[in-house]
Amino acid sequence: MSFGYDLFSARHLDDCDVVSQTFYRRGRRYEEVALLCYDSYGYGYIKRGSRQVYRTY
């Protein structure tokens, strides 16, 4: 399993981590991946436009 690493180019992964979240909607299960980056103060944020549905069950 790739954990969503193949969805993002290598230059995005240098300063960010790939995180995933599983949620349910209308009886289906979805796994969403996004890039979690950190600002200069150490606070994490989700990079704008990086959220993608990785797979559905």
PDB file with SEQRES, HELIX, SHEET and CRYST1 records, atoms N, CA, C and O in Angstrom:
SEQRES   1 A   57  MET SER PHE GLY TYR ASP LEU PHE SER ALA ARG HIS LEU          
SEQRES   2 A   57  ASP ASP CYS ASP VAL VAL SER GLN THR PHE TYR ARG ARG          
SEQRES   3 A   57  GLY ARG ARG TYR GLU GLU VAL ALA LEU LEU CYS TYR ASP          
SEQRES   4 A   57  SER TYR GLY TYR GLY TYR ILE LYS ARG GLY SER ARG GLN          
SEQRES   5 A   57  VAL TYR ARG THR TYR                                          
HELIX    1 AA1 TYR A    5  LEU A    7  5                                   3    
HELIX    2 AA2 ALA A   10  LEU A   13  1                                   4    
SHEET    1 AA1 3 CYS A  16  ARG A  25  0                                        
SHEET    2 AA1 3 ARG A  28  TYR A  38 -1                                        
SHEET    3 AA1 3 GLY A  44  ILE A  46 -1                                        
SHEET    1 AA2 2 ARG A  28  TYR A  38  0                                        
SHEET    2 AA2 2 GLN A  52  THR A  56 -1                                        
CRYST1    1.000    1.000    1.000  90.00  90.00  90.00 P 1           1          
ATOM      1  N   MET A   1       0.843  -1.179   0.000  1.00  0.00           N  
ATOM      2  CA  MET A   1       0.000   0.000   0.000  1.00  0.00           C  
ATOM      3  C   MET A   1       0.886   1.239   0.000  1.00  0.00           C  
ATOM      4  O   MET A   1       1.915   1.271   0.675  1.00  0.00           O  
ATOM      5  N   SER A   2       0.497   2.234  -0.737  1.00  0.00           N  
ATOM      6  CA  SER A   2       1.344   3.415  -0.896  1.00  0.00           C  
ATOM      7  C   SER A   2       1.030   4.527   0.093  1.00  0.00           C  
ATOM      8  O   SER A   2       1.825   5.457   0.231  1.00  0.00           O  
ATOM      9  N   PHE A   3      -0.094   4.465   0.780  1.00  0.00           N  
ATOM     10  CA  PHE A   3      -0.511   5.496   1.727  1.00  0.00           C  
ATOM     11  C   PHE A   3      -0.606   6.873   1.091  1.00  0.00           C  
ATOM     12  O   PHE A   3      -0.434   7.882   1.776  1.00  0.00           O  
ATOM     13  N   GLY A   4      -0.876   6.930  -0.204  1.00  0.00           N  
ATOM     14  CA  GLY A   4      -1.087   8.192  -0.871  1.00  0.00           C  
ATOM     15  C   GLY A   4       0.164   8.900  -1.324  1.00  0.00           C  
ATOM     16  O   GLY A   4       0.070   9.995  -1.879  1.00  0.00           O  
ATOM     17  N   TYR A   5       1.344   8.321  -1.113  1.00  0.00           N  
ATOM     18  CA  TYR A   5       2.578   8.993  -1.520  1.00  0.00           C  
ATOM     19  C   TYR A   5       2.645   9.179  -3.029  1.00  0.00           C  
ATOM     20  O   TYR A   5       3.243  10.143  -3.508  1.00  0.00           O  
ATOM     21  N   ASP A   6       2.040   8.271  -3.780  1.00  0.00           N  
ATOM     22  CA  ASP A   6       2.105   8.368  -5.231  1.00  0.00           C  
ATOM     23  C   ASP A   6       1.207   9.470  -5.786  1.00  0.00           C  
ATOM     24  O   ASP A   6       1.275   9.766  -6.979  1.00  0.00           O  
ATOM     25  N   LEU A   7       0.377  10.080  -4.963  1.00  0.00           N  
ATOM     26  CA  LEU A   7      -0.503  11.156  -5.409  1.00  0.00           C  
ATOM     27  C   LEU A   7       0.199  12.509  -5.426  1.00  0.00           C  
ATOM     28  O   LEU A   7      -0.304  13.450  -6.041  1.00  0.00           O  
ATOM     29  N   PHE A   8       1.336  12.626  -4.772  1.00  0.00           N  
ATOM     30  CA  PHE A   8       2.026  13.895  -4.649  1.00  0.00           C  
ATOM     31  C   PHE A   8       3.438  13.775  -5.201  1.00  0.00           C  
ATOM     32  O   PHE A   8       4.068  12.724  -5.080  1.00  0.00           O  
ATOM     33  N   SER A   9       3.937  14.849  -5.806  1.00  0.00           N  
ATOM     34  CA  SER A   9       5.289  14.818  -6.357  1.00  0.00           C  
ATOM     35  C   SER A   9       6.324  14.887  -5.230  1.00  0.00           C  
ATOM     36  O   SER A   9       6.002  15.283  -4.109  1.00  0.00           O  
ATOM     37  N   ALA A  10       7.539  14.509  -5.526  1.00  0.00           N  
ATOM     38  CA  ALA A  10       8.590  14.452  -4.512  1.00  0.00           C  
ATOM     39  C   ALA A  10       8.911  15.823  -3.932  1.00  0.00           C  
ATOM     40  O   ALA A  10       9.306  15.908  -2.769  1.00  0.00           O  
ATOM     41  N   ARG A  11       8.755  16.895  -4.698  1.00  0.00           N  
ATOM     42  CA  ARG A  11       9.098  18.218  -4.164  1.00  0.00           C  
ATOM     43  C   ARG A  11       8.113  18.662  -3.086  1.00  0.00           C  
ATOM     44  O   ARG A  11       8.468  19.467  -2.225  1.00  0.00           O  
ATOM     45  N   HIS A  12       6.888  18.154  -3.118  1.00  0.00           N  
ATOM     46  CA  HIS A  12       5.923  18.484  -2.065  1.00  0.00           C  
ATOM     47  C   HIS A  12       6.216  17.725  -0.775  1.00  0.00           C  
ATOM     48  O   HIS A  12       5.856  18.192   0.306  1.00  0.00           O  
ATOM     49  N   LEU A  13       6.854  16.583  -0.867  1.00  0.00           N  
ATOM     50  CA  LEU A  13       7.073  15.746   0.310  1.00  0.00           C  
ATOM     51  C   LEU A  13       8.294  16.153   1.120  1.00  0.00           C  
ATOM     52  O   LEU A  13       8.498  15.621   2.211  1.00  0.00           O  
ATOM     53  N   ASP A  14       9.117  17.080   0.627  1.00  0.00           N  
ATOM     54  CA  ASP A  14      10.325  17.466   1.347  1.00  0.00           C  
ATOM     55  C   ASP A  14      10.018  18.086   2.700  1.00  0.00           C  
ATOM     56  O   ASP A  14      10.654  17.729   3.692  1.00  0.00           O  
ATOM     57  N   ASP A  15       9.070  18.998   2.769  1.00  0.00           N  
ATOM     58  CA  ASP A  15       8.781  19.702   4.013  1.00  0.00           C  
ATOM     59  C   ASP A  15       7.409  19.373   4.582  1.00  0.00           C  
ATOM     60  O   ASP A  15       6.962  20.030   5.522  1.00  0.00           O  
ATOM     61  N   CYS A  16       6.735  18.372   4.034  1.00  0.00           N  
ATOM     62  CA  CYS A  16       5.390  18.020   4.468  1.00  0.00           C  
ATOM     63  C   CYS A  16       5.279  16.509   4.677  1.00  0.00           C  
ATOM     64  O   CYS A  16       6.105  15.737   4.190  1.00  0.00           O  
ATOM     65  N   ASP A  17       4.244  16.109   5.408  1.00  0.00           N  
ATOM     66  CA  ASP A  17       3.940  14.696   5.621  1.00  0.00           C  
ATOM     67  C   ASP A  17       2.597  14.375   4.989  1.00  0.00           C  
ATOM     68  O   ASP A  17       1.714  15.231   4.934  1.00  0.00           O  
ATOM     69  N   VAL A  18       2.439  13.150   4.513  1.00  0.00           N  
ATOM     70  CA  VAL A  18       1.153  12.696   3.990  1.00  0.00           C  
ATOM     71  C   VAL A  18       0.354  12.103   5.143  1.00  0.00           C  
ATOM     72  O   VAL A  18       0.834  11.214   5.846  1.00  0.00           O  
ATOM     73  N   VAL A  19      -0.862  12.597   5.335  1.00  0.00           N  
ATOM     74  CA  VAL A  19      -1.745  12.097   6.386  1.00  0.00           C  
ATOM     75  C   VAL A  19      -3.015  11.582   5.731  1.00  0.00           C  
ATOM     76  O   VAL A  19      -3.362  11.991   4.623  1.00  0.00           O  
ATOM     77  N   SER A  20      -3.707  10.684   6.422  1.00  0.00           N  
ATOM     78  CA  SER A  20      -4.944  10.138   5.875  1.00  0.00           C  
ATOM     79  C   SER A  20      -6.041  10.181   6.922  1.00  0.00           C  
ATOM     80  O   SER A  20      -5.780  10.243   8.124  1.00  0.00           O  
ATOM     81  N   GLN A  21      -7.264  10.149   6.441  1.00  0.00           N  
ATOM     82  CA  GLN A  21      -8.437  10.188   7.301  1.00  0.00           C  
ATOM     83  C   GLN A  21      -9.493   9.289   6.665  1.00  0.00           C  
ATOM     84  O   GLN A  21      -9.699   9.329   5.452  1.00  0.00           O  
ATOM     85  N   THR A  22     -10.154   8.488   7.476  1.00  0.00           N  
ATOM     86  CA  THR A  22     -11.239   7.645   6.999  1.00  0.00           C  
ATOM     87  C   THR A  22     -12.547   8.203   7.546  1.00  0.00           C  
ATOM     88  O   THR A  22     -12.652   8.517   8.731  1.00  0.00           O  
ATOM     89  N   PHE A  23     -13.544   8.323   6.667  1.00  0.00           N  
ATOM     90  CA  PHE A  23     -14.839   8.816   7.105  1.00  0.00           C  
ATOM     91  C   PHE A  23     -15.941   8.088   6.352  1.00  0.00           C  
ATOM     92  O   PHE A  23     -15.706   7.490   5.302  1.00  0.00           O  
ATOM     93  N   TYR A  24     -17.158   8.148   6.909  1.00  0.00           N  
ATOM     94  CA  TYR A  24     -18.315   7.487   6.335  1.00  0.00           C  
ATOM     95  C   TYR A  24     -19.306   8.529   5.853  1.00  0.00           C  
ATOM     96  O   TYR A  24     -19.551   9.531   6.526  1.00  0.00           O  
ATOM     97  N   ARG A  25     -19.874   8.282   4.678  1.00  0.00           N  
ATOM     98  CA  ARG A  25     -20.899   9.168   4.148  1.00  0.00           C  
ATOM     99  C   ARG A  25     -21.884   8.322   3.348  1.00  0.00           C  
ATOM    100  O   ARG A  25     -21.506   7.633   2.401  1.00  0.00           O  
ATOM    101  N   ARG A  26     -23.139   8.384   3.742  1.00  0.00           N  
ATOM    102  CA  ARG A  26     -24.224   7.651   3.062  1.00  0.00           C  
ATOM    103  C   ARG A  26     -23.933   6.164   2.955  1.00  0.00           C  
ATOM    104  O   ARG A  26     -24.185   5.548   1.919  1.00  0.00           O  
ATOM    105  N   GLY A  27     -23.400   5.587   4.033  1.00  0.00           N  
ATOM    106  CA  GLY A  27     -23.153   4.155   4.083  1.00  0.00           C  
ATOM    107  C   GLY A  27     -21.898   3.679   3.383  1.00  0.00           C  
ATOM    108  O   GLY A  27     -21.627   2.479   3.373  1.00  0.00           O  
ATOM    109  N   ARG A  28     -21.128   4.571   2.801  1.00  0.00           N  
ATOM    110  CA  ARG A  28     -19.881   4.196   2.143  1.00  0.00           C  
ATOM    111  C   ARG A  28     -18.702   4.713   2.948  1.00  0.00           C  
ATOM    112  O   ARG A  28     -18.810   5.723   3.643  1.00  0.00           O  
ATOM    113  N   ARG A  29     -17.586   4.024   2.851  1.00  0.00           N  
ATOM    114  CA  ARG A  29     -16.377   4.408   3.570  1.00  0.00           C  
ATOM    115  C   ARG A  29     -15.389   5.026   2.590  1.00  0.00           C  
ATOM    116  O   ARG A  29     -15.125   4.462   1.528  1.00  0.00           O  
ATOM    117  N   TYR A  30     -14.854   6.164   2.940  1.00  0.00           N  
ATOM    118  CA  TYR A  30     -13.910   6.893   2.098  1.00  0.00           C  
ATOM    119  C   TYR A  30     -12.597   7.071   2.845  1.00  0.00           C  
ATOM    120  O   TYR A  30     -12.589   7.271   4.060  1.00  0.00           O  
ATOM    121  N   GLU A  31     -11.502   7.000   2.129  1.00  0.00           N  
ATOM    122  CA  GLU A  31     -10.197   7.326   2.699  1.00  0.00           C  
ATOM    123  C   GLU A  31      -9.668   8.536   1.944  1.00  0.00           C  
ATOM    124  O   GLU A  31      -9.551   8.520   0.718  1.00  0.00           O  
ATOM    125  N   GLU A  32      -9.354   9.574   2.691  1.00  0.00           N  
ATOM    126  CA  GLU A  32      -8.889  10.830   2.120  1.00  0.00           C  
ATOM    127  C   GLU A  32      -7.446  11.056   2.542  1.00  0.00           C  
ATOM    128  O   GLU A  32      -7.093  10.794   3.692  1.00  0.00           O  
ATOM    129  N   VAL A  33      -6.608  11.537   1.637  1.00  0.00           N  
ATOM    130  CA  VAL A  33      -5.222  11.866   1.956  1.00  0.00           C  
ATOM    131  C   VAL A  33      -4.992  13.351   1.716  1.00  0.00           C  
ATOM    132  O   VAL A  33      -5.666  13.971   0.893  1.00  0.00           O  
ATOM    133  N   ALA A  34      -4.032  13.912   2.442  1.00  0.00           N  
ATOM    134  CA  ALA A  34      -3.701  15.326   2.309  1.00  0.00           C  
ATOM    135  C   ALA A  34      -2.257  15.537   2.762  1.00  0.00           C  
ATOM    136  O   ALA A  34      -1.647  14.657   3.369  1.00  0.00           O  
ATOM    137  N   LEU A  35      -1.728  16.712   2.458  1.00  0.00           N  
ATOM    138  CA  LEU A  35      -0.381  17.080   2.896  1.00  0.00           C  
ATOM    139  C   LEU A  35      -0.469  17.927   4.160  1.00  0.00           C  
ATOM    140  O   LEU A  35      -1.143  18.957   4.178  1.00  0.00           O  
ATOM    141  N   LEU A  36       0.210  17.493   5.210  1.00  0.00           N  
ATOM    142  CA  LEU A  36       0.298  18.236   6.462  1.00  0.00           C  
ATOM    143  C   LEU A  36       1.656  18.917   6.494  1.00  0.00           C  
ATOM    144  O   LEU A  36       2.688  18.248   6.560  1.00  0.00           O  
ATOM    145  N   CYS A  37       1.662  20.238   6.447  1.00  0.00           N  
ATOM    146  CA  CYS A  37       2.904  21.021   6.465  1.00  0.00           C  
ATOM    147  C   CYS A  37       2.990  21.802   7.777  1.00  0.00           C  
ATOM    148  O   CYS A  37       2.014  21.893   8.522  1.00  0.00           O  
ATOM    149  N   TYR A  38       4.150  22.353   8.043  1.00  0.00           N  
ATOM    150  CA  TYR A  38       4.379  23.094   9.285  1.00  0.00           C  
ATOM    151  C   TYR A  38       4.890  24.488   8.973  1.00  0.00           C  
ATOM    152  O   TYR A  38       5.721  24.672   8.083  1.00  0.00           O  
ATOM    153  N   ASP A  39       4.384  25.476   9.716  1.00  0.00           N  
ATOM    154  CA  ASP A  39       4.871  26.842   9.525  1.00  0.00           C  
ATOM    155  C   ASP A  39       6.120  27.069  10.361  1.00  0.00           C  
ATOM    156  O   ASP A  39       6.608  26.144  11.011  1.00  0.00           O  
ATOM    157  N   SER A  40       6.636  28.276  10.353  1.00  0.00           N  
ATOM    158  CA  SER A  40       7.884  28.578  11.057  1.00  0.00           C  
ATOM    159  C   SER A  40       7.758  28.487  12.576  1.00  0.00           C  
ATOM    160  O   SER A  40       8.772  28.404  13.269  1.00  0.00           O  
ATOM    161  N   TYR A  41       6.536  28.499  13.104  1.00  0.00           N  
ATOM    162  CA  TYR A  41       6.318  28.374  14.545  1.00  0.00           C  
ATOM    163  C   TYR A  41       6.072  26.936  14.975  1.00  0.00           C  
ATOM    164  O   TYR A  41       5.931  26.663  16.167  1.00  0.00           O  
ATOM    165  N   GLY A  42       6.018  26.013  14.018  1.00  0.00           N  
ATOM    166  CA  GLY A  42       5.814  24.607  14.341  1.00  0.00           C  
ATOM    167  C   GLY A  42       4.364  24.164  14.333  1.00  0.00           C  
ATOM    168  O   GLY A  42       4.067  23.027  14.700  1.00  0.00           O  
ATOM    169  N   TYR A  43       3.457  25.035  13.923  1.00  0.00           N  
ATOM    170  CA  TYR A  43       2.046  24.679  13.862  1.00  0.00           C  
ATOM    171  C   TYR A  43       1.744  23.985  12.536  1.00  0.00           C  
ATOM    172  O   TYR A  43       2.204  24.420  11.480  1.00  0.00           O  
ATOM    173  N   GLY A  44       0.973  22.911  12.601  1.00  0.00           N  
ATOM    174  CA  GLY A  44       0.637  22.166  11.402  1.00  0.00           C  
ATOM    175  C   GLY A  44      -0.588  22.726  10.705  1.00  0.00           C  
ATOM    176  O   GLY A  44      -1.492  23.257  11.350  1.00  0.00           O  
ATOM    177  N   TYR A  45      -0.613  22.608   9.399  1.00  0.00           N  
ATOM    178  CA  TYR A  45      -1.767  23.007   8.602  1.00  0.00           C  
ATOM    179  C   TYR A  45      -1.848  22.113   7.374  1.00  0.00           C  
ATOM    180  O   TYR A  45      -0.839  21.590   6.902  1.00  0.00           O  
ATOM    181  N   ILE A  46      -3.069  21.944   6.862  1.00  0.00           N  
ATOM    182  CA  ILE A  46      -3.286  21.167   5.648  1.00  0.00           C  
ATOM    183  C   ILE A  46      -3.058  22.084   4.451  1.00  0.00           C  
ATOM    184  O   ILE A  46      -3.670  23.148   4.354  1.00  0.00           O  
ATOM    185  N   LYS A  47      -2.188  21.676   3.550  1.00  0.00           N  
ATOM    186  CA  LYS A  47      -1.873  22.491   2.382  1.00  0.00           C  
ATOM    187  C   LYS A  47      -3.103  22.620   1.485  1.00  0.00           C  
ATOM    188  O   LYS A  47      -3.764  21.630   1.169  1.00  0.00           O  
ATOM    189  N   ARG A  48      -3.389  23.819   1.092  1.00  0.00           N  
ATOM    190  CA  ARG A  48      -4.567  24.110   0.281  1.00  0.00           C  
ATOM    191  C   ARG A  48      -4.515  23.350  -1.050  1.00  0.00           C  
ATOM    192  O   ARG A  48      -3.499  23.365  -1.745  1.00  0.00           O  
ATOM    193  N   GLY A  49      -5.606  22.698  -1.386  1.00  0.00           N  
ATOM    194  CA  GLY A  49      -5.706  21.955  -2.639  1.00  0.00           C  
ATOM    195  C   GLY A  49      -5.099  20.566  -2.619  1.00  0.00           C  
ATOM    196  O   GLY A  49      -5.079  19.895  -3.651  1.00  0.00           O  
ATOM    197  N   SER A  50      -4.601  20.111  -1.469  1.00  0.00           N  
ATOM    198  CA  SER A  50      -3.939  18.807  -1.429  1.00  0.00           C  
ATOM    199  C   SER A  50      -4.868  17.669  -1.029  1.00  0.00           C  
ATOM    200  O   SER A  50      -4.494  16.505  -1.168  1.00  0.00           O  
ATOM    201  N   ARG A  51      -6.061  17.966  -0.539  1.00  0.00           N  
ATOM    202  CA  ARG A  51      -6.975  16.886  -0.119  1.00  0.00           C  
ATOM    203  C   ARG A  51      -7.532  16.162  -1.334  1.00  0.00           C  
ATOM    204  O   ARG A  51      -8.029  16.777  -2.278  1.00  0.00           O  
ATOM    205  N   GLN A  52      -7.434  14.824  -1.283  1.00  0.00           N  
ATOM    206  CA  GLN A  52      -7.950  13.998  -2.365  1.00  0.00           C  
ATOM    207  C   GLN A  52      -8.542  12.734  -1.770  1.00  0.00           C  
ATOM    208  O   GLN A  52      -8.013  12.195  -0.798  1.00  0.00           O  
ATOM    209  N   VAL A  53      -9.620  12.267  -2.338  1.00  0.00           N  
ATOM    210  CA  VAL A  53     -10.164  10.976  -1.942  1.00  0.00           C  
ATOM    211  C   VAL A  53      -9.295   9.908  -2.574  1.00  0.00           C  
ATOM    212  O   VAL A  53      -9.176   9.833  -3.796  1.00  0.00           O  
ATOM    213  N   TYR A  54      -8.691   9.087  -1.738  1.00  0.00           N  
ATOM    214  CA  TYR A  54      -7.740   8.079  -2.203  1.00  0.00           C  
ATOM    215  C   TYR A  54      -8.476   6.841  -2.697  1.00  0.00           C  
ATOM    216  O   TYR A  54      -8.166   6.314  -3.765  1.00  0.00           O  
ATOM    217  N   ARG A  55      -9.464   6.371  -1.907  1.00  0.00           N  
ATOM    218  CA  ARG A  55     -10.245   5.207  -2.321  1.00  0.00           C  
ATOM    219  C   ARG A  55     -11.545   5.158  -1.557  1.00  0.00           C  
ATOM    220  O   ARG A  55     -11.695   5.788  -0.510  1.00  0.00           O  
ATOM    221  N   THR A  56     -12.487   4.397  -2.096  1.00  0.00           N  
ATOM    222  CA  THR A  56     -13.789   4.186  -1.455  1.00  0.00           C  
ATOM    223  C   THR A  56     -14.020   2.699  -1.282  1.00  0.00           C  
ATOM    224  O   THR A  56     -13.477   1.877  -2.020  1.00  0.00           O  
ATOM    225  N   TYR A  57     -14.824   2.374  -0.306  1.00  0.00           N  
ATOM    226  CA  TYR A  57     -15.155   0.971  -0.032  1.00  0.00           C  
ATOM    227  C   TYR A  57     -16.647   0.775  -0.188  1.00  0.00           C  
ATOM    228  O   TYR A  57     -17.147  -0.334  -0.004  1.00  0.00           O  
TER     229      TYR A  57                                                      
END                                                                             
